[in-house]
Amino acid sequence: MAKRLSAPERRNLILDEASRLFAFRGLHGTTTKEIAKAVGISEPVLYQHFASKEEIYSELELICSQQTAYFKKVVQELGLGVDSLITITYLLIRVISFSKEPASKSKAKECAPSEILLRLMGYSFLEDGRFARSLVENCIGAFFQQWSECYKLAQKDGHLNIEKADSTHLWLAYESIIGFGMFILPPQLLVDRINKTDEASKAATLFVLRGLGLKESVVEKYVDWQELRKTYANALKLADVF
């Protein structure tokens, strides 16, 4: 006999299944009937927990934004300087573009949480942009000032080969990092992504750092892949999902 779920457990299950449907169909392409069916309940029962699919979507926005809090904590402990600029850039690339955690056992054929998040953001770009805007504000917005200060210090200390450390460059870097993640979503590329995560993340990190203007001598001196991987591993210990 199946275990009877408590109200909080059922609510979480609704959010879990809705996130997968929204990830592949978007907010406007998903109905409450489909969400209820995926959960194994009727629509009236669904409405006991959420008044509408928009309310479910808003709850997912809040949850996803809160899940970036661990990243802010890790970044704040780094301080300022070119080494922190490099570390923040690497962490963004690993977390956003090349996170390779598996799906849960109960959803072995489904995509992993990080892929769901990227798909939600992708659909948001095609719809009203609400979800993407909220995530950007709560994720990069939480540490952009620090990232920017590290960039300006790198300029001041002579670590860049460009005339001005413009924060616009960091936004372009961030958009490129998101693009890396979205580009490797198609199933036919998933195997290569998983098998070559470390190699790919290194290449992407060097690409972005060079785009930001870091001198080759600085890259050679300050980029320590072993330490960067260790920092990434420690960051994941603070994360609930990613």
N, C-alpha and C positions, 0 to 999 in steps of 0.2 A: 504493500500500500504506500502510495506516494506521501511524502511528508507535507503536512499543511504549512504553508508559509505564513510567517507573521506579516503584518502590514508593512513594516520597514523592509523586510526581505522581498516582498512582492514589488514594492516601489522601486527598489534597486534593480530587480529583474526587468521591470518595465524600462527603466533608463538604459540598461545594458542592451536590450534588444532594439530599443528605439535608436540608440547611437549607431548600431550596425545598419539599420534601414536608412537612416538619414545620411550615413556615410556613402551609401551606394545609390540613393535616389534623391537626396536633398530633402529639405523641409517641405517644399511644395509638391514633391513627387511621392510623398509618403502619407498614408491615411491612418487614422486611429484604428480603423478596422484591421489593417495589416499589422499594426503594432500589437493589438490585442491577440491576434492569431499567433504571432510569433511567441508571445508570452504563454499562450495556452489559456487565455481567459476571454470573457465576453467584453464587448465595448462598455456596457453598464458598469462592470467591475472596474474597468480601466478608469472610467470617469469618477470612481470613488477615490482615486488617488490623484488624478490630474484632470483639470477642467477642460483641457484641450491639448492638441499636439504642440501648439505654440508654448504652452506652459512647460511641457516636457523639454522642449528645445532650449528654453530659457534656463531650466535647471541644469542641463548639460553644459551650457555656456559657463555657468557659475562653477560647476565641478571642474571643468577643464582649466579654467583660469586659476582655481585654487591649487591645482596639481603642479603649477609652475613655481609655487612658493619655495620648494626645495632648491630650485636652480638659483633663485635670488640669494638664498642663504649661503650657498657654496661660493657664489661670485663675490659676495660682500667680504668673505674671509680672505680673498686673494690680495687685496690692497691695490695699489696703483703702480704702473710701470709697464715696460714693454713685455715683460714676461707674463703679466696678467692679461695684456692685450691678446697675446698668443693663446693663453689658456682659455679665455672666454670664447675666442673664435673657434677653437678646437671643440670645446664643450657644446657649443651651438650646433656645430656640424655633426657631432656624434649623436646628440639627442634628437635633433630634428631630421637629419638626412639619413643617418646610417644606423639608427637603433634597430637591433635585430631580434628583440625578445619574441619568443613564440606565442602563439595564441594559447588560450587556456585549453586544458584537455577536453573540456566539454564542447569546445568550439574549435576542434583541431583543424577543420576545413575552412575556418573563417580567418580573417586577417587579424594581425596583432593590434594592441591598443594604439601604438604610435602611428600605424597605418590608418586606423580609423580616424585619428585626429587630423592627419593630413588630408584625408578624403573629405572630412567635414569642412575643413578650411577651403579646399578646392571648390566644393559645391557652394560655399558661402560667397566665393568670388563671382560665381555665375548667377547668384540670386541677389540678395540685398546687401551682402558684405557684413552683416551684423556679427556673425560668429567670428569671422576673421578679424574684424576690428577689435572686438572684445579680447580675443586671445593675444593679439599684438600688444594692446595697451597693458595687459596684465603680465605678459611674458617679457618681451624686450623692454617695455616701458618701465619695468621694475629695476632694471640695471643699466639702461642705455646711458645715463649720465656718467656712470663709472667707466663704462666701455669707452665713451667719448673722451673722458679725462685721460685715460691710459693712452689713447691715440694721440692726443695733443702733447702729452709728455714724451711720447716716442719721437714726435716731430722736434720738440725742444731739445732732446738729447742727441739729435742727429742720427736717429735710426731709420729715417725715411728718405727716399730719393725723390720726393715730390715737394713742391713749394709750400703747400698748405694742407694741414690735416683737417679737411672739411668733414663734418658729421654726415653729410650727404653720402660720402663714400661708405660709411658704416651701414646706412640704410640700404644701399645697393648691395653690399655684402650680405646683409640679412635676407634680402629678397632672393639673392642667388642661392643661399643656403636652403631656403624653402623650395626653390626650384629644383635643386638637387634631389630633395626628398620626393617631390611629386613626379619627377621624371622616371624614378625607378619603381614606381608603384605597379606598372603592368606586370601580370603574372610571369610572362616569359623572361623578365629580367630579374625576378626575385631570387632565383638560385644563384646567379652571379653575385648579387648584392650580398647574400648571406655568406657565401664562400670567400668573398674578397673584401669584407667590411673594413678590416684594418688598412689594407692597401688603398681602398677607395677613400677612406676618411683622411689618410695622409695626403693623397693627391689633392683632395678638395681643400684641405687646410692650407697647403702651400699655394694653391691657386688664389685663394682669398687673401692670404697674407701678402702675396706679391701684388695683387690688385690694390691693396691698401697702401702699397708703396714701401714695404719693408725691404731694406737692403739685403742682398744675399749674405753678406757677412754677419748681419744680425740674425738672420734665419739660422745660419750654421751655428751661431754661438748660443742662442736662446731656446731653440726648438729641441726639446728633450722628449722623444716619443714615449719612453718608458714612464716618465713622470706624468705626462699628459694622460696616458692610459690609466695610471693609478688614480689621478684626480677624478677622472670620469667614473671609475669603479666606485670610488667613495661617494660621488654624487648620486649614483644609482641607489645606494643604501638608504638615502634620505627620501627617495621617491616612492610613492605608494603604487604607482602604475608604471611609469616609464623608467 
